[in-house]
Structures are given as C-alpha cells and as structure tokens.
Amino acid sequence: MNFRIIDIEKDKDFLIKFRKDTYIQSFGTEEGFDEIAYLNRMEERINKCPSGQLIVEEDNSSIGQIGLGIDIYCGTQIGYINLIYLLSEYRGKGLGKDLISYAENFFRDMNVSEYHLRVSPTNERAIQLYTNLGMVKLMEENEEHLVLRMRKILSCDT
Ligand SMILES: CC(C)(COP(=O)(O)OP(=O)(O)OC[C@H]1O[C@@H](n2cnc3c(N)ncnc32)[C@H](O)[C@@H]1OP(=O)(O)O)[C@@H](O)C(=O)NCCC(=O)NCCS
C-alpha cells in the first residue's frame, strides 16, 4: 500500500465516490450528502493539514482514503480521523488495521497523545475494527445523524 497527498482536481471523482459510499455504509442512504459542500470541506482540510489528506493506492490504483487532522477537544489538542475508507473488494483483508496504524503513527509524529473519530452505531464492521484496536466509546452525538464518538489514548511504545 502507498499513501499520497490528495490533489483535489485530479482526485475529485474518487473523493465523491468514496465519501458517498461511506455515507451509505454508515446511514443506509446517500440522502443528505452534499457533494459541493464536501469538496469545499476537503479543500479547507487540505489547506490546513495536507499531509493528513491521503489517497491509498495499490499497484498505482486508488483503493481507499484516509483523512487525518488535529482538533481541539475540551481544551486539549487531539488527533481526529475524518475518514477511513477502502473499496469493497479491499475490505476483509486486514488493510483497515494498516490504515489505523498509519493514522496512529501520524498522530504520534504530530505529538498528540489521543485521537477521536465518529462512527454510525449501525456500522458494525467499523466499530469492531476500532474496538479491536483499543478504541472506546466516549459518547453519543447527534448532528444530522446519531453517531458515536470513539477515542484512543496513544501509548508511547505501541
Ligand atoms: C471500515 C473499514 C475501513 C474496515 O476495514 P476492513 O479491513 O474491511 O476491516 P476488517 O474486514 O478487518 O473488519 C474489521 C473487523 O470487523 C469484523 N466484521 C466484518 N464484518 C462485520 C460485520 N458485518 N459486523 C460485525 N463485525 C464485522 C471483522 O471480522 C473484523 O474483526 P476480526 O478481526 O476480529 O475478525 C472498511 O470496511 C471500509 O472501508 N468500510 C466502508 C467505509 C466505512 O464504513 N468507513 C468507516 C467510517 S467511520
């Protein structure tokens, strides 16, 4: 697997496809997904933290994406995973674990000792992956949809 920084013009179609599919996997519908608003958000993220906005490649093909950033939560700097995505044919092969491992190394390099993400309570596969890797549920949050905020405290030696 190879990770490269997103080029919004070049990768626009992948970004929309991957986010739309994640929305469907999470909430069972793409209703409410706004492509333009999403691309605008992506542009902001790329401007703020380009090295965290990555396309995942295998044999020079785009097979997934991760979105990583730094946020403030209750006055503390934390890492935040905006998106973790693999095309369906690359799921179930242990690659999700490798993506989280990449994210954890990224956050350590950024000197944050904790990271969070939000996941739909019906996305059992994703929740299982996160739980297996030591993430715990912090709270439920209700924005457009009900989601679980999960977190992990990073130790120095793992
Ligand atoms: C979420 C995602 C990144 C996980 O990566 P992955 O490599 O496919 O994960 P795995 O296949 O290793 O599955 C993780 C765990 O969930 C289990 N699992 C698989 N399908 C499951 C299901 N339907 N219900 C519960 N657990 C399930 C697996 O057995 C595995 O656990 P194990 O290692 O203890 O056996 C990937 O499936 C994906 O891109 N999904 C679509 C996008 C998405 O939903 N992203 C998350 C948004 S928060």
Ligand as a Chemical Component Dictionary entry (heavy atoms), coordinates in Angstrom:
data_LIG
# 
_chem_comp.id                   LIG 
_chem_comp.type                 NON-POLYMER 
_chem_comp.pdbx_formal_charge   0 
_chem_comp.three_letter_code    LIG 
# 
loop_
_chem_comp_atom.comp_id 
_chem_comp_atom.atom_id 
_chem_comp_atom.alt_atom_id 
_chem_comp_atom.type_symbol 
_chem_comp_atom.charge 
_chem_comp_atom.model_Cartn_x 
_chem_comp_atom.model_Cartn_y 
_chem_comp_atom.model_Cartn_z 
_chem_comp_atom.pdbx_ordinal 
LIG C1  C1  C 0 -14.416 0.184   7.940  1  
LIG C2  C2  C 0 -13.283 -0.402  7.085  2  
LIG C3  C3  C 0 -12.184 0.641   6.912  3  
LIG C4  C4  C 0 -12.748 -1.622  7.872  4  
LIG O1  O1  O 0 -11.622 -2.161  7.203  5  
LIG P1  P1  P 0 -11.512 -3.728  6.865  6  
LIG O2  O2  O 0 -10.114 -4.037  6.521  7  
LIG O3  O3  O 0 -12.573 -4.047  5.870  8  
LIG O4  O4  O 0 -11.876 -4.364  8.274  9  
LIG P2  P2  P 0 -11.955 -5.920  8.597  10 
LIG O5  O5  O 0 -12.514 -6.700  7.470  11 
LIG O6  O6  O 0 -10.645 -6.330  9.150  12 
LIG O7  O7  O 0 -13.062 -5.933  9.723  13 
LIG C5  C5  C 0 -12.837 -5.443  10.990 14 
LIG C6  C6  C 0 -13.463 -6.403  11.986 15 
LIG O8  O8  O 0 -14.880 -6.383  11.821 16 
LIG C7  C7  C 0 -15.365 -7.710  11.657 17 
LIG N1  N1  N 0 -16.521 -7.612  10.782 18 
LIG C8  C8  C 0 -16.570 -7.685  9.439  19 
LIG N2  N2  N 0 -17.846 -7.518  9.028  20 
LIG C9  C9  C 0 -18.589 -7.329  10.138 21 
LIG C10 C10 C 0 -19.987 -7.099  10.391 22 
LIG N3  N3  N 0 -20.850 -7.007  9.387  23 
LIG N4  N4  N 0 -20.399 -6.961  11.673 24 
LIG C11 C11 C 0 -19.532 -7.018  12.704 25 
LIG N5  N5  N 0 -18.189 -7.232  12.535 26 
LIG C12 C12 C 0 -17.756 -7.391  11.270 27 
LIG C13 C13 C 0 -14.207 -8.481  11.072 28 
LIG O9  O9  O 0 -14.347 -9.869  11.324 29 
LIG C14 C14 C 0 -13.042 -7.857  11.808 30 
LIG O10 O10 O 0 -12.929 -8.355  13.107 31 
LIG P3  P3  P 0 -11.858 -9.523  13.490 32 
LIG O11 O11 O 0 -10.511 -9.014  13.006 33 
LIG O12 O12 O 0 -11.998 -9.610  14.976 34 
LIG O13 O13 O 0 -12.319 -10.744 12.748 35 
LIG C15 C15 C 0 -13.787 -0.860  5.695  36 
LIG O14 O14 O 0 -14.657 -1.943  5.844  37 
LIG C16 C16 C 0 -14.461 0.247   4.901  38 
LIG O15 O15 O 0 -13.805 0.989   4.186  39 
LIG N6  N6  N 0 -15.799 0.355   5.009  40 
LIG C17 C17 C 0 -16.567 1.377   4.254  41 
LIG C18 C18 C 0 -16.299 2.788   4.754  42 
LIG C19 C19 C 0 -16.602 2.943   6.219  43 
LIG O16 O16 O 0 -17.619 2.482   6.726  44 
LIG N7  N7  N 0 -15.695 3.631   6.919  45 
LIG C20 C20 C 0 -15.809 3.896   8.349  46 
LIG C21 C21 C 0 -16.489 5.162   8.616  47 
LIG S1  S1  S 0 -16.444 5.578   10.353 48 
# 
loop_
_chem_comp_bond.comp_id 
_chem_comp_bond.atom_id_1 
_chem_comp_bond.atom_id_2 
_chem_comp_bond.value_order 
_chem_comp_bond.pdbx_ordinal 
LIG C1  C2  SING 1  
LIG C2  C3  SING 2  
LIG C2  C4  SING 3  
LIG C2  C15 SING 4  
LIG C4  O1  SING 5  
LIG O1  P1  SING 6  
LIG P1  O2  DOUB 7  
LIG P1  O3  SING 8  
LIG P1  O4  SING 9  
LIG O4  P2  SING 10 
LIG P2  O5  DOUB 11 
LIG P2  O6  SING 12 
LIG P2  O7  SING 13 
LIG O7  C5  SING 14 
LIG C5  C6  SING 15 
LIG C6  O8  SING 16 
LIG C6  C14 SING 17 
LIG O8  C7  SING 18 
LIG C7  N1  SING 19 
LIG C7  C13 SING 20 
LIG N1  C8  SING 21 
LIG N1  C12 SING 22 
LIG C8  N2  DOUB 23 
LIG N2  C9  SING 24 
LIG C9  C10 SING 25 
LIG C9  C12 DOUB 26 
LIG C10 N3  SING 27 
LIG C10 N4  DOUB 28 
LIG N4  C11 SING 29 
LIG C11 N5  DOUB 30 
LIG N5  C12 SING 31 
LIG C13 O9  SING 32 
LIG C13 C14 SING 33 
LIG C14 O10 SING 34 
LIG O10 P3  SING 35 
LIG P3  O11 DOUB 36 
LIG P3  O12 SING 37 
LIG P3  O13 SING 38 
LIG C15 O14 SING 39 
LIG C15 C16 SING 40 
LIG C16 O15 DOUB 41 
LIG C16 N6  SING 42 
LIG N6  C17 SING 43 
LIG C17 C18 SING 44 
LIG C18 C19 SING 45 
LIG C19 O16 DOUB 46 
LIG C19 N7  SING 47 
LIG N7  C20 SING 48 
LIG C20 C21 SING 49 
LIG C21 S1  SING 50 
# 
